[in-house]
């Protein structure tokens, strides 16, 4: 009987019973619900343990430093206590942008002037150092000719370059910018050159087969591959620049966080020096974190 149904062309299929609308609607919603729930991304559960592991150790370390500091200064002396330093910090940051003349300005103005010098010196170093790194990594002859000179000049102390800047520019501000430039250029040059040298040769062979111009080789092949090395050099350079500016401003004077530290030492105000150390470290940390975010944003690994 089953075979007769399939092979008999006159056989008529049994009519399919219709489903009532009241029954069809719940069935339709029930079948669509799993699809909608599958499209909705599941929420990640809140991981309090991971947050605690990130927050608690740094806070505990800072608290331990403050505790040791309080124990060492509890008997008095010339070194201020944590409470006295905190009181001075509250006074300083209550009006950080006051101005009572060129030699008496708030800590906010001093930090901004130092960042301005760092930005100028670091920016010039990036404009010169990154292209120079591409050239050194791309052309072997230039690398062999210039690398010994870089190895000779890179270990020179930053303050050794300051008198050269004063001699050439005849002014303190451009001399400080020159010192930042010459000290922060080396990490960018070296890391960029190393990145270019580590680009797989197969990539360059394909570019040669396709007869790409040197500009397209740099922009299409070398730049994406070298970017992680280049950003590492930039991070190292900005840290060096922020270190150098404090020492340079101590010698050149003017408005800046380095000169402010030296001026407070002349006034024997140790509490302000400790506050300045904390501010310098915080600004340096923020600069590094910003560059780390930029490095993650422009990563070609994904």
Number of C-alpha atoms within 10 A of each C-alpha: 5 6 7 10 12 11 9 9 8 9 10 8 8 6 6 6 6 7 9 8 9 8 9 12 11 11 12 10 10 11 10 11 11 11 10 9 10 9 8 9 7 8 6 6 6 8 8 9 9 9 10 10 10 11 11 11 11 11 11 11 11 11 12 12 12 15 12 11 15 15 12 13 14 13 8 9 9 10 16 19 19 18 11 11 18 15 11 15 16 10 11 17 12 11 12 15 15 14 13 9 7 8 13 13 17 20 23 17 17 22 20 15 15 21 18 14 23 25 18 16 25 28 17 18 26 24 12 15 28 23 15 19 24 24 17 24 23 17 13 11 10 12 16 11 11 11 12 10 10 13 12 9 12 15 10 12 12 21 17 10 18 24 16 14 19 18 11 12 13 12 12 20 18 18 23 29 25 25 26 33 28 21 26 33 30 26 25 29 27 23 26 30 26 19 20 25 18 13 17 12 10 9 12 15 11 12 17 13 8 9 11 14 10 11 10 13 16 17 11 13 18 22 18 15 20 22 19 20 19 27 21 17 23 29 20 17 24 28 16 22 27 23 20 23 25 20 19 24 24 17 15 19 18 17 22 26 29 26 23 26 24 18 18 15 14 10 10 12 15 17 22 23 18 17 18 20 14 12 16 17 14 12 14 17 12 11 15 17 13 11 16 15 11 12 19 12 9 13 14 12 8 4
